Amino acid sequence: MPLPCEPGDLDAFLSEPTDGASQVMSGMEGDAVVLGAAGKMGPHLAMMLRRGVRGRVYGVSRFSDGGARHRLESSGVETIACDLADRDAVARLPDAPNVFFLAGQKFGTSGAPEATWAMNVLVPAIVAERYRASRIVAFSTGCVYPFVPVAGGGSREDDAIGPPSGEYAWSCVGRERMFAHAARRHGARSALFRLNYAVEFRYGVLVDVAQKILADEPVDLTMGYVNIIWQGDAVARAIQSIALASAPPGVINVTGPETLAVRDLAARLGRRLGRKPEFKGAEAPTAWLSDASRSVSLWGGPRVSVEQMIEWVASWLEAGGGTLGKPTHFEARDGKY
């Protein structure tokens, strides 16, 4: 099956709005700011906003990668280089009633935990203070929940968070607490966007598993079950989440509706790639899983099915498409990244 877009049209494809996102954007008043606009999802969120909102769209990042900045500017996003840990620099950012916070650090936590805590706790405190008059969608993670039984359907938004596993997960709890603190102190409105494993052609659990199969390396079953969602669907849901911003913060789990066995995903990818996967380890009875029922009830099911994701990822890799070179490390149960 051919890919749905040419490699040069990847950004346009991944930033194509859903009907629901288009409806929300058409009703947005004022400008939008995307903080962390040069990461894995930031560019496509900013680009999708640019395709739907009437106001200006600002993409904010350190922009250590000049290519990301060029891609954003080519799509009509106005870019601003900023260190979000610099209070004075953040104070100079443009006002906007709609703010999307994607900045954070996961990988490298084991070697420099203080940097992760600064990025995931200090920076949110600065941003929540600066944009206390705005609506904020703050990206979070299902890692704030504890492991849950695989058969239970996953953690729900009203379940207690923690104790999570590892310093990264604890720092993500801290990030959420900073937005809750801003709500208590200033009435700041935010939505905590707890995302579990976005997938696109170049990144995600399916890419990790497919690369293992193609390299004749065993697929680790230590974390035997996952949730996934296509990145374009996740970006659209992030935009729709602006309507959930409240004080105290609203919370929404965003992922696919299925609990998926890694062993089964590997088998399906193996059949598609013409390879027999090998395995190591054994499935535990618990995993990091989220119940996405609320988001599905609000916005319907994702556009892209798991079967379609498998087909696209396999086709991309078979065609020699590159990856972002950033494994998810979904198999880690100790929270060390």
LOMINU-514218 format. One line per field, with one value per residue (C-alpha): residue number from 1; residue in one letter; x, y, z. Coordinates in nm, 4 decimals. Example, Ala and Ser with C-alpha at 12.3 -4.5 7.8 and 13.67 -1.06 7.14 Angstrom:
# residues 2
nuse = (1;2)
vexdo = (A;S)
u = (1.2300;1.3670)
v = (-0.4500;-0.1060)
w = (0.7800;0.7140)
//
This chain:
# residues 337
nuse = (1;2;3;4;5;6;7;8;9;10;11;12;13;14;15;16;17;18;19;20;21;22;23;24;25;26;27;28;29;30;31;32;33;34;35;36;37;38;39;40;41;42;43;44;45;46;47;48;49;50;51;52;53;54;55;56;57;58;59;60;61;62;63;64;65;66;67;68;69;70;71;72;73;74;75;76;77;78;79;80;81;82;83;84;85;86;87;88;89;90;91;92;93;94;95;96;97;98;99;100;101;102;103;104;105;106;107;108;109;110;111;112;113;114;115;116;117;118;119;120;121;122;123;124;125;126;127;128;129;130;131;132;133;134;135;136;137;138;139;140;141;142;143;144;145;146;147;148;149;150;151;152;153;154;155;156;157;158;159;160;161;162;163;164;165;166;167;168;169;170;171;172;173;174;175;176;177;178;179;180;181;182;183;184;185;186;187;188;189;190;191;192;193;194;195;196;197;198;199;200;201;202;203;204;205;206;207;208;209;210;211;212;213;214;215;216;217;218;219;220;221;222;223;224;225;226;227;228;229;230;231;232;233;234;235;236;237;238;239;240;241;242;243;244;245;246;247;248;249;250;251;252;253;254;255;256;257;258;259;260;261;262;263;264;265;266;267;268;269;270;271;272;273;274;275;276;277;278;279;280;281;282;283;284;285;286;287;288;289;290;291;292;293;294;295;296;297;298;299;300;301;302;303;304;305;306;307;308;309;310;311;312;313;314;315;316;317;318;319;320;321;322;323;324;325;326;327;328;329;330;331;332;333;334;335;336;337)
vexdo = (M;P;L;P;C;E;P;G;D;L;D;A;F;L;S;E;P;T;D;G;A;S;Q;V;M;S;G;M;E;G;D;A;V;V;L;G;A;A;G;K;M;G;P;H;L;A;M;M;L;R;R;G;V;R;G;R;V;Y;G;V;S;R;F;S;D;G;G;A;R;H;R;L;E;S;S;G;V;E;T;I;A;C;D;L;A;D;R;D;A;V;A;R;L;P;D;A;P;N;V;F;F;L;A;G;Q;K;F;G;T;S;G;A;P;E;A;T;W;A;M;N;V;L;V;P;A;I;V;A;E;R;Y;R;A;S;R;I;V;A;F;S;T;G;C;V;Y;P;F;V;P;V;A;G;G;G;S;R;E;D;D;A;I;G;P;P;S;G;E;Y;A;W;S;C;V;G;R;E;R;M;F;A;H;A;A;R;R;H;G;A;R;S;A;L;F;R;L;N;Y;A;V;E;F;R;Y;G;V;L;V;D;V;A;Q;K;I;L;A;D;E;P;V;D;L;T;M;G;Y;V;N;I;I;W;Q;G;D;A;V;A;R;A;I;Q;S;I;A;L;A;S;A;P;P;G;V;I;N;V;T;G;P;E;T;L;A;V;R;D;L;A;A;R;L;G;R;R;L;G;R;K;P;E;F;K;G;A;E;A;P;T;A;W;L;S;D;A;S;R;S;V;S;L;W;G;G;P;R;V;S;V;E;Q;M;I;E;W;V;A;S;W;L;E;A;G;G;G;T;L;G;K;P;T;H;F;E;A;R;D;G;K;Y)
u = (0.0000;0.1491;0.2290;-0.0369;0.2072;0.5448;0.8337;0.8483;0.4807;0.5167;0.4605;0.1480;0.0067;0.0776;-0.0670;-0.3923;-0.6735;-0.9566;-1.3090;-1.3194;-0.9954;-1.1104;-1.4300;-1.2423;-0.9902;-1.2614;-1.3992;-1.0641;-1.0225;-0.6819;-0.3347;-0.1804;0.1615;0.3250;0.6014;0.8376;0.7608;1.0701;1.0197;0.8621;0.5044;0.5476;0.6000;0.2840;0.0764;0.1910;0.1344;-0.2136;-0.3007;-0.1727;-0.4124;-0.7145;-0.6877;-0.7503;-0.4901;-0.1127;0.0643;0.3967;0.6358;0.8761;1.1848;1.5592;1.5807;1.9128;1.8006;1.7772;1.5861;1.2878;1.2725;1.2791;0.9999;0.7798;0.8407;0.7730;0.4286;0.3470;0.4327;0.6201;0.9192;1.0836;1.4048;1.3724;1.5145;1.2005;1.4049;1.4902;1.2143;1.3017;1.2975;0.9613;0.8232;0.9057;0.7112;0.3945;0.0648;-0.1834;-0.5109;-0.4289;-0.1103;0.0136;0.2950;0.4981;0.8408;0.9909;1.2769;1.2702;1.5831;1.9040;1.7259;1.9408;2.2600;2.1360;1.8202;1.8511;1.8161;1.4993;1.3482;1.4336;1.2744;0.9696;0.8952;1.0740;0.9849;0.6130;0.6077;0.7515;0.5120;0.2043;0.2871;0.3565;0.0415;-0.1915;-0.4508;-0.4506;-0.5951;-0.3126;-0.2984;-0.0072;0.1294;0.1741;0.2043;0.0371;0.3557;0.2106;-0.0165;0.1081;0.1269;-0.2189;-0.3441;-0.3508;-0.7070;-0.8388;-0.8680;-0.6151;-0.6039;-0.8851;-0.8615;-1.0111;-0.7725;-0.5046;-0.1669;0.1551;0.3590;0.5098;0.8304;1.1522;1.2607;1.1188;0.7697;0.7991;0.9077;0.5986;0.3848;0.5698;0.4855;0.1173;0.1394;0.2807;-0.0217;-0.2492;-0.0626;-0.1139;-0.4834;-0.5081;-0.3006;-0.4124;-0.7178;-0.5061;-0.6896;-0.5187;-0.5850;-0.3447;-0.3018;-0.1914;-0.0619;0.0403;0.2665;0.2059;0.3154;0.4190;0.6266;0.9610;0.8966;0.6978;0.6442;0.5685;0.8890;1.0897;0.9419;0.9742;1.3390;1.4125;1.2462;1.4333;1.7642;1.6931;1.7073;1.4668;1.1666;1.1603;0.8337;0.9154;0.6456;0.4085;0.1140;0.0802;-0.1621;-0.0817;-0.2391;-0.1451;0.0361;-0.1954;-0.4907;-0.3066;-0.2244;-0.5867;-0.7010;-0.4504;-0.6148;-0.9596;-0.8391;-0.8200;-1.1925;-1.1148;-0.8860;-1.0164;-0.9162;-0.8421;-0.6899;-0.8970;-0.7482;-0.7779;-0.6207;-0.5305;-0.4410;-0.6058;-0.9005;-0.7326;-0.4949;-0.2403;-0.0085;0.3475;0.3811;0.0796;0.2007;0.5362;0.3656;0.1531;0.4536;0.6530;0.3905;0.3808;0.7624;0.8057;1.0125;0.9575;1.0097;1.2168;1.1384;1.3068;1.1651;0.8117;0.4994;0.4283;0.0670;0.0784;0.1716;0.1432;-0.1991;-0.4590;-0.8332;-0.9188;-1.2963;-1.3508;-1.1628;-1.3423;-1.6791;-1.5940;-1.4371;-1.5053;-1.2477;-0.9140;-0.9074;-0.6189;-0.6560;-0.3797;-0.3813;-0.3297;-0.0432;0.1256;0.0914;0.2261;0.5224;0.6171;0.5862;0.7919;1.0771;1.0709;1.1029;1.4163;1.2494;1.4557;1.3651;1.4082;1.6635;1.4777;1.3612;1.0686;1.2176;0.8591;0.9912;1.1530;0.9691;1.2168;1.1522;1.5201;1.5791)
v = (0.0000;0.3389;0.5969;0.8666;1.1444;1.2091;1.2564;1.6253;1.6642;1.5023;1.8220;1.9085;1.5590;1.5450;1.8925;1.8365;1.9394;1.7078;1.8422;1.8776;2.0735;2.2967;2.3755;2.4706;2.6833;2.8691;2.9838;3.0779;3.4465;3.6087;3.4701;3.1364;3.0606;2.7174;2.6757;2.3962;2.4363;2.2569;1.9193;1.5998;1.7323;2.1075;2.1804;1.9990;2.1562;2.5038;2.4262;2.2908;2.6037;2.8166;2.6365;2.7179;3.0182;3.3746;3.5300;3.5029;3.1808;3.2053;2.9118;2.9441;2.7297;2.7555;2.6498;2.4705;2.3041;2.5712;2.3367;2.3257;2.7034;2.7238;2.4657;2.6602;2.9950;2.8443;2.7423;3.0930;3.0414;3.3346;3.2006;3.3355;3.1980;3.1813;2.9933;2.9155;2.8868;3.2601;3.4505;3.7802;3.6256;3.4594;3.7902;3.9437;3.6830;3.8108;3.8004;3.5486;3.4093;3.0570;2.8845;2.5325;2.4124;2.1217;2.1892;1.9165;1.6744;1.2968;1.1443;1.2100;1.2171;0.9408;1.1351;1.4830;1.4640;1.8271;1.9406;1.7340;1.8807;2.2322;2.1758;1.9888;2.1855;2.5219;2.6090;2.5261;2.7479;3.0360;2.9786;2.9390;3.2696;3.4537;3.3304;3.3270;3.5260;3.2793;2.9365;2.6815;2.3272;2.1695;1.8455;1.5785;1.1997;0.8811;0.8153;1.0218;0.7257;0.4106;0.0797;-0.0766;-0.4306;-0.4978;-0.6279;-0.3161;-0.0912;0.1694;0.4675;0.7211;1.0955;1.0870;0.8155;0.9182;0.9907;0.8415;0.6947;0.6904;0.5129;0.7114;1.0739;1.1633;1.0568;1.2367;1.5552;1.5257;1.5176;1.8329;1.9945;1.9287;2.0649;2.3945;2.4500;2.3557;2.6040;2.8792;2.7964;2.8259;3.1431;3.3315;3.1502;3.0451;2.8091;2.5027;2.1556;1.8738;1.6717;1.3245;1.1662;0.8028;0.7230;0.9254;0.7466;0.8837;0.7536;0.8335;0.7907;0.5908;0.2423;0.0921;0.2371;0.1003;-0.2477;-0.2488;-0.1456;-0.4341;-0.6772;-0.5414;-0.5618;-0.9208;-0.8063;-0.9356;-0.7269;-0.6670;-0.7755;-0.6371;-0.3733;-0.6032;-0.3717;-0.0169;0.2440;0.4342;0.7103;0.8598;1.1890;1.3850;1.2736;1.3618;1.7097;1.7684;1.6597;1.8974;2.1848;2.0664;2.0472;2.4281;2.4151;2.2079;2.4702;2.5538;2.6348;2.3904;2.2309;2.0053;1.6632;1.4521;1.1190;1.1123;0.7865;0.5146;0.3236;-0.0194;-0.1914;-0.3437;-0.6378;-0.5662;-0.9323;-0.8980;-0.5671;-0.7290;-1.0249;-0.7970;-0.5844;-0.8999;-1.0331;-0.7004;-0.6814;-1.0469;-1.1175;-1.3369;-1.1354;-1.2640;-1.1835;-1.1491;-1.1084;-1.1804;-0.9706;-0.8369;-0.8313;-0.4501;-0.1638;0.2106;0.2251;0.4989;0.4808;0.7205;0.6848;1.0490;1.1857;0.9398;1.0427;1.4106;1.3881;1.0440;0.7812;0.8648;0.8948;0.6526;0.2882;0.0702;-0.1363;0.1782;0.2894;-0.0484;-0.0255;0.3302;0.2676;-0.0508;0.1198;0.4173;0.2041;-0.0272;0.2795;0.3857;0.6666;0.8087;0.8202;1.0871;0.8684;0.8978;0.5604;0.5846;0.3329;0.2212;-0.1090;0.0554;-0.0257;0.1438;0.4941;0.5476;0.7320)
w = (0.0000;-0.0931;0.1695;0.2187;0.1322;-0.0224;0.2241;0.1397;0.2334;0.5757;0.7738;0.5787;0.6289;1.0026;1.0571;0.8668;1.1040;1.1968;1.1676;1.5447;1.5602;1.2745;1.4590;1.7755;1.5858;1.3986;1.7330;1.8882;1.9557;1.9550;1.9017;1.9987;2.1450;2.1220;2.3809;2.2843;1.9160;1.7867;1.9560;1.8250;1.8248;1.8551;1.4850;1.3783;1.6541;1.5523;1.1845;1.2496;1.4456;1.1605;0.9262;1.1387;1.3704;1.2621;1.4916;1.4839;1.5788;1.7598;1.7857;2.0792;2.1359;2.1871;1.8197;1.8440;1.5191;1.2521;1.0248;1.2593;1.2668;0.8887;0.8568;1.0964;0.9305;0.5884;0.7135;0.8395;1.2080;1.3642;1.5557;1.8696;2.0189;2.3966;2.6926;2.8924;3.2115;3.1800;3.3604;3.1944;2.8480;2.9138;3.0396;2.7008;2.5040;2.3353;2.5165;2.3815;2.5137;2.3877;2.5043;2.4346;2.6591;2.5144;2.6618;2.8771;2.9246;2.9519;2.8062;2.9961;3.3307;3.4787;3.4073;3.4966;3.7093;3.8168;3.4537;3.4151;3.7329;3.6177;3.2784;3.4054;3.7233;3.7264;3.3673;3.4114;3.7206;3.5178;3.2276;3.4483;3.6179;3.2911;3.1173;3.4181;3.2219;2.9308;2.8665;2.8732;2.7415;2.9299;2.7890;3.0523;3.0434;3.1558;3.3531;3.6400;3.7137;3.8858;3.7035;3.6788;3.6079;3.2358;3.2480;3.4216;3.1167;3.2299;3.4645;3.4484;3.4938;3.8434;3.9653;4.2132;4.0569;4.1902;4.3227;3.9733;3.8798;3.8473;3.8623;3.5221;3.6255;3.9601;3.7814;3.5592;3.8743;3.9753;3.6423;3.6963;4.0518;3.9222;3.7006;3.9903;4.2097;3.9511;3.9462;4.3245;4.3451;4.0332;3.9022;3.6037;3.3686;3.2274;3.0891;3.1714;2.8521;2.9644;2.6460;2.6026;2.3100;1.9984;1.6801;1.3429;1.0538;1.2208;1.5922;1.8433;1.9824;1.6399;1.4947;1.7877;1.7466;1.3670;1.3846;1.6219;1.3809;1.0777;1.2657;1.3788;1.7399;2.0065;2.1054;2.4805;2.6426;2.9881;2.9402;2.7637;2.6977;2.5652;2.4346;2.1148;1.9055;1.5694;1.6188;1.3899;1.6022;1.9234;1.7934;1.6968;2.0431;2.2020;2.0180;2.1218;2.4826;2.5022;2.5804;2.8928;3.0488;3.3947;3.7505;3.9043;3.5950;3.3751;3.3033;2.9903;2.8928;2.5259;2.3563;2.1528;2.3002;2.2896;2.5290;2.2926;2.3565;2.2421;2.1395;1.9097;1.7635;1.6866;1.5212;1.3041;1.2078;1.1395;0.9000;0.7200;0.6973;0.6040;0.9146;1.2181;1.5366;1.8244;2.1843;2.5205;2.8680;2.9809;3.0165;3.3639;3.4870;3.5160;3.2842;3.2303;3.0668;3.0306;2.9805;2.6973;2.7324;2.8219;2.5203;2.2922;2.4365;2.3796;2.0348;1.8927;1.8070;1.6448;1.2656;1.2226;1.3272;1.4689;1.1488;0.9434;1.1684;1.1261;0.7484;0.7303;0.9607;0.7762;0.4361;0.5522;0.6834;0.3798;0.1563;0.3436;0.5326;0.8158;1.1834;1.4479;1.6245;1.9533;2.0881;2.3283;2.5752;2.6330;2.7724;3.0761;3.3983;3.6332;3.4971;3.4139;3.0880)
//
